[in-house]
Amino acid sequence: EVQLVESGGGLVQYGGSLRLSCAASGFSFDDYGAAWFRQAPGKEREGIACMSSNHGTTVYADSVKGRFTISTSNDKNTVYLQMNNLRPEDTAVYYCAAIEAGFLSHYYCHDYPHAEYNYWGQGTQVTVSS
């Protein structure tokens, strides 16, 4: 079965850190780009980080730039989101998503918040207390 499973969410204090994991089963991030999204109560889903399918390009939303880092494991089966200096406004459900690279081409995170992803995770809650 093909799926993405997020983990690593939880409750953290203002200024703290968390690392979210997104484990792929049934496929590898070898030929997939990856992105992280979040959705706070009453707000629209927000794309916050993207990694290209060749894993050489990363793009971040202004709201997280300099604080969050997207990366992949050496075996390309897991994508991470390292979150530092967390703020209460980072409280949300976080989702990972995977998008397949094109034939003989790569996905370079063009308009990643609105791209059509092949797979989505179920989400993990992050709560930052003030």
C-alpha positions as CSV (number, residue, x, y, z in Angstrom):
1,E,0.0,0.0,0.0
2,V,1.3,3.4,-1.0
3,Q,1.1,5.9,1.9
4,L,2.8,8.7,3.7
5,V,2.9,8.7,7.5
6,E,3.8,11.8,9.5
7,S,5.1,11.8,13.0
8,G,6.9,14.0,15.5
9,G,4.2,16.5,16.3
10,G,3.4,17.5,19.8
11,L,3.3,20.3,22.3
12,V,6.3,22.6,22.6
13,Q,7.0,26.0,24.3
14,Y,7.7,29.2,22.5
15,G,11.2,29.2,21.1
16,G,11.4,25.4,21.1
17,S,12.1,22.9,18.3
18,L,10.5,19.9,16.8
19,R,11.4,17.6,13.9
20,L,8.6,16.2,11.9
21,S,9.1,13.0,9.9
22,C,7.2,11.9,6.8
23,A,7.8,8.2,6.0
24,A,7.0,6.8,2.6
25,S,5.8,3.3,2.1
26,G,5.2,1.7,-1.3
27,F,7.5,4.2,-3.0
28,S,10.6,6.2,-2.4
29,F,11.3,9.9,-2.5
30,D,14.0,9.1,-5.0
31,D,11.9,10.4,-7.9
32,Y,9.5,12.5,-6.0
33,G,9.5,16.1,-4.8
34,A,8.1,16.7,-1.3
35,A,6.4,19.5,0.4
36,W,5.1,20.4,3.8
37,F,1.8,22.2,4.4
38,R,0.0,23.3,7.5
39,Q,-3.6,24.3,8.4
40,A,-4.6,26.2,11.5
41,P,-8.2,26.2,12.7
42,G,-10.3,28.5,10.6
43,K,-7.5,29.2,8.2
44,E,-6.7,27.9,4.7
45,R,-4.0,25.3,4.1
46,E,-0.6,27.0,3.7
47,G,2.3,25.6,1.8
48,I,5.4,26.2,3.8
49,A,8.3,24.2,2.4
50,C,9.2,22.3,-0.8
51,M,12.1,20.1,-1.9
52,S,12.7,19.4,-5.6
53,S,12.6,15.8,-6.9
54,N,16.4,15.9,-7.3
55,H,16.6,17.1,-3.7
56,G,18.8,20.0,-4.7
57,T,16.4,22.8,-4.5
58,T,14.4,23.9,-1.4
59,V,11.8,26.7,-1.2
60,Y,10.2,28.2,1.9
61,A,7.3,30.4,2.7
62,D,8.3,33.7,4.2
63,S,6.5,32.8,7.4
64,V,9.0,30.0,8.1
65,K,12.1,31.0,6.2
66,G,15.2,30.9,8.4
67,R,13.5,28.8,11.0
68,F,12.4,25.6,9.2
69,T,14.4,23.2,7.1
70,I,13.2,20.5,4.8
71,S,15.5,17.5,4.1
72,T,15.5,13.9,3.2
73,S,17.1,10.8,4.7
74,N,20.0,9.1,3.0
75,D,17.8,6.2,1.9
76,K,15.3,8.7,0.4
77,N,12.4,7.0,2.3
78,T,11.7,9.8,4.7
79,V,11.4,13.5,4.5
80,Y,11.9,15.7,7.5
81,L,10.9,19.2,8.6
82,Q,13.2,20.6,11.3
83,M,11.3,23.4,13.0
84,N,13.3,25.8,15.2
85,N,12.3,29.0,17.2
86,L,8.7,27.9,17.2
87,R,6.0,30.5,17.8
88,P,2.4,30.2,18.8
89,E,1.3,31.2,15.3
90,D,3.0,28.0,14.1
91,T,0.3,25.9,15.8
92,A,-1.4,23.9,13.1
93,V,-1.9,20.4,11.7
94,Y,1.1,19.7,9.5
95,Y,0.9,17.6,6.4
96,C,3.5,16.2,4.0
97,A,2.9,15.5,0.3
98,A,4.8,13.9,-2.5
99,I,4.7,14.8,-6.2
100,E,6.2,12.5,-8.9
101,A,8.9,13.9,-11.2
102,G,8.2,14.0,-14.9
103,F,9.7,11.6,-17.4
104,L,13.3,12.6,-18.0
105,S,12.7,15.8,-16.0
106,H,12.5,17.0,-12.4
107,Y,10.0,18.9,-10.3
108,Y,11.6,22.1,-9.1
109,C,8.8,23.3,-6.7
110,H,7.2,25.6,-9.2
111,D,4.1,27.0,-7.6
112,Y,4.3,24.3,-5.1
113,P,1.4,25.4,-2.9
114,H,-0.9,24.8,-5.8
115,A,0.7,21.7,-7.4
116,E,-1.2,18.5,-7.8
117,Y,0.4,16.0,-5.4
118,N,0.2,12.3,-5.8
119,Y,0.2,11.4,-2.1
120,W,-0.7,13.1,1.1
121,G,-0.1,12.1,4.7
122,Q,-2.8,12.1,7.4
123,G,-1.3,15.1,9.4
124,T,0.3,15.6,12.7
125,Q,-0.6,18.2,15.3
126,V,1.9,20.8,16.4
127,T,1.0,23.1,19.3
128,V,3.2,25.9,20.5
129,S,2.4,27.4,23.8
130,S,3.3,31.0,24.7
